Amino acid sequence: MHENLLAYINHYSKNPLSSEEEALVIATFQPKKLRKKQYFLQEGDVCKYASFVVKGAMRQYSVDDKGIEHIVHLFIENYWASDRESTIMLTPSKYNIDAWEDTELLIITRAEMLDLMEKIPALVEMIRLMDERNAIANQRRLSSTISNSAEKRYEEFVENHPQFIQRFPQHIIASYLGITKETLSRIRKQALK
């Protein structure tokens, strides 16, 4: 189960993990399984773990006063799922994270991750690169949301995340894009013409 994580770390660092470092990673990251619709995190709880998705699909969302879900992140294999603000600040989360499919995770606490980072330089390198890419992706998404038409946002989504189209239904994708499912349906029909 840890093979994907080890490959991920090695992919994002210049120096491959030694066998001792691999053993540390395997000993520290614990497997966890979620059934479809089972929560990894519920709004109001402090997020205690970061998770690496080995298999499956998850979503992170908030629910407004009218009961409408607002998707902020989608996760599939080789994605990291967590509420970083809640984990770092030890504050109640504003989000739910649940499994959209039966999901297999590798989980780690913040304290365990910080301890591993002191022992494994490749992990520090991977996290630095992940943080940079995450900041860029968030900036692009924010810019797209405030500047682009619904059609352009969908076009960028399909271009940047084609694998999500097969894994999540239209209403989830529409929420992620900040549009109604009716608008998404119209856009998809126009794209097929």
C-alpha positions as CSV (number, residue, x, y, z in Angstrom):
1,M,0.0,0.0,0.0
2,H,2.9,2.3,0.6
3,E,4.5,1.9,-2.9
4,N,2.5,4.8,-4.4
5,L,3.6,7.1,-1.5
6,L,7.3,6.1,-1.8
7,A,7.2,6.6,-5.6
8,Y,5.5,10.0,-5.0
9,I,8.2,11.2,-2.6
10,N,11.0,10.0,-4.9
11,H,9.4,11.7,-7.9
12,Y,9.4,15.0,-6.1
13,S,12.9,15.0,-4.7
14,K,16.3,14.9,-6.3
15,N,17.7,12.3,-3.9
16,P,15.8,9.0,-3.7
17,L,14.8,7.6,-0.3
18,S,17.3,5.2,1.3
19,S,16.0,1.9,2.5
20,E,16.2,3.2,6.1
21,E,14.1,6.2,5.1
22,E,11.6,4.1,3.3
23,A,11.2,1.9,6.4
24,L,10.6,5.1,8.5
25,V,7.9,6.3,6.0
26,I,6.2,2.9,6.0
27,A,6.3,2.7,9.8
28,T,4.9,6.2,10.3
29,F,2.1,6.5,7.6
30,Q,-0.8,4.3,8.8
31,P,-3.4,2.8,6.4
32,K,-7.0,3.8,6.7
33,K,-10.0,2.8,4.7
34,L,-13.2,4.8,4.1
35,R,-16.4,3.5,2.7
36,K,-18.2,5.7,0.1
37,K,-19.8,8.7,1.9
38,Q,-17.8,8.1,5.1
39,Y,-16.3,11.2,6.6
40,F,-12.5,11.7,6.9
41,L,-13.3,15.1,8.6
42,Q,-16.5,16.7,9.8
43,E,-17.1,20.4,10.1
44,G,-16.4,21.6,13.7
45,D,-13.8,18.9,14.3
46,V,-10.0,19.7,14.4
47,C,-8.2,18.0,11.5
48,K,-5.7,15.7,13.2
49,Y,-4.3,14.0,10.0
50,A,-3.0,14.6,6.6
51,S,-3.8,11.8,4.2
52,F,-2.3,10.5,1.0
53,V,-4.9,9.0,-1.3
54,V,-3.8,5.5,-2.4
55,K,-7.0,4.5,-4.1
56,G,-10.4,6.2,-4.4
57,A,-11.9,9.7,-4.6
58,M,-12.8,12.3,-2.0
59,R,-14.2,15.8,-1.8
60,Q,-13.7,18.7,0.6
61,Y,-16.7,21.1,1.0
62,S,-18.6,23.5,3.2
63,V,-22.3,23.7,3.6
64,D,-24.0,27.1,3.7
65,D,-27.0,28.2,5.7
66,K,-29.4,27.1,2.9
67,G,-27.8,23.5,2.9
68,I,-26.0,24.0,-0.4
69,E,-22.6,22.3,-0.7
70,H,-19.6,24.3,-1.9
71,I,-16.8,22.1,-3.1
72,V,-13.3,23.5,-2.5
73,H,-11.2,20.5,-3.4
74,L,-11.4,17.2,-5.1
75,F,-8.9,14.4,-4.4
76,I,-8.0,11.2,-6.2
77,E,-5.0,8.8,-6.2
78,N,-1.7,10.5,-5.4
79,Y,-3.4,13.6,-4.0
80,W,-3.1,14.8,-0.4
81,A,-6.3,15.5,1.6
82,S,-6.5,17.6,4.7
83,D,-7.6,20.9,6.1
84,R,-4.3,22.5,6.6
85,E,-5.6,25.6,8.5
86,S,-7.3,23.3,11.1
87,T,-4.3,21.1,11.4
88,I,-1.8,23.9,11.8
89,M,-3.9,26.3,13.9
90,L,-5.7,23.5,15.9
91,T,-9.0,25.2,15.1
92,P,-12.3,23.6,14.3
93,S,-12.6,22.9,10.6
94,K,-15.1,24.8,8.4
95,Y,-15.1,21.9,6.0
96,N,-16.2,18.3,5.6
97,I,-14.0,15.8,3.8
98,D,-15.7,12.6,2.7
99,A,-15.1,9.6,0.4
100,W,-16.9,9.8,-2.9
101,E,-15.8,6.3,-3.6
102,D,-14.5,3.5,-1.4
103,T,-11.1,5.0,-0.5
104,E,-7.8,3.8,0.8
105,L,-5.5,6.4,2.6
106,L,-2.2,6.6,4.3
107,I,-2.5,9.0,7.2
108,I,-0.1,10.9,9.4
109,T,-0.3,13.4,12.2
110,R,1.3,16.8,12.0
111,A,3.8,15.9,14.8
112,E,4.7,12.7,13.0
113,M,5.2,14.6,9.7
114,L,7.4,17.2,11.4
115,D,9.5,14.4,13.0
116,L,9.9,12.6,9.7
117,M,10.9,15.9,8.0
118,E,13.8,16.2,10.5
119,K,15.0,12.7,9.5
120,I,14.3,12.6,5.7
121,P,15.5,15.5,3.5
122,A,13.6,14.1,0.5
123,L,10.4,14.7,2.4
124,V,11.2,18.4,3.1
125,E,12.0,18.8,-0.6
126,M,8.7,17.2,-1.7
127,I,6.7,19.3,0.7
128,R,8.4,22.5,-0.4
129,L,7.6,21.7,-4.1
130,M,4.0,20.7,-3.2
131,D,3.5,24.0,-1.3
132,E,4.8,26.0,-4.3
133,R,2.5,24.1,-6.7
134,N,-0.4,24.3,-4.4
135,A,0.0,28.1,-4.0
136,I,0.2,28.5,-7.8
137,A,-2.9,26.3,-8.4
138,N,-4.9,28.2,-5.8
139,Q,-3.9,31.6,-7.3
140,R,-4.9,30.4,-10.8
141,R,-8.2,29.0,-9.5
142,L,-9.0,32.2,-7.7
143,S,-8.1,34.3,-10.8
144,S,-10.2,32.1,-13.0
145,T,-13.1,32.2,-10.6
146,I,-13.2,36.0,-10.5
147,S,-12.2,36.7,-14.1
148,N,-13.4,33.9,-16.4
149,S,-16.8,33.0,-17.8
150,A,-18.3,29.7,-16.7
151,E,-17.4,28.3,-20.2
152,K,-13.8,29.2,-19.8
153,R,-13.6,27.8,-16.2
154,Y,-15.0,24.5,-17.4
155,E,-12.6,24.4,-20.4
156,E,-9.6,25.0,-18.0
157,F,-11.0,22.3,-15.6
158,V,-11.2,19.7,-18.4
159,E,-7.7,20.7,-19.6
160,N,-6.1,20.6,-16.1
161,H,-8.1,17.8,-14.5
162,P,-9.5,15.4,-17.2
163,Q,-9.4,12.5,-14.7
164,F,-12.0,14.2,-12.5
165,I,-14.6,14.2,-15.3
166,Q,-14.8,10.4,-15.1
167,R,-14.7,10.2,-11.3
168,F,-17.2,12.9,-10.1
169,P,-20.8,13.6,-11.2
170,Q,-21.8,16.9,-12.9
171,H,-23.3,18.4,-9.7
172,I,-20.0,18.0,-7.9
173,I,-18.0,19.5,-10.8
174,A,-20.5,22.4,-11.1
175,S,-20.1,23.2,-7.4
176,Y,-16.3,23.0,-7.7
177,L,-16.5,25.5,-10.6
178,G,-19.0,27.8,-8.7
179,I,-21.8,27.3,-11.2
180,T,-25.2,25.5,-11.2
181,K,-25.5,22.0,-12.6
182,E,-27.9,23.5,-15.2
183,T,-25.2,25.9,-16.4
184,L,-22.7,23.0,-16.6
185,S,-25.2,20.9,-18.6
186,R,-25.7,23.7,-21.1
187,I,-21.9,24.3,-21.4
188,R,-21.3,20.6,-22.0
189,K,-24.0,20.4,-24.7
190,Q,-22.5,23.4,-26.5
191,A,-19.0,21.8,-26.3
192,L,-20.3,18.7,-28.0
193,K,-21.7,20.7,-31.0
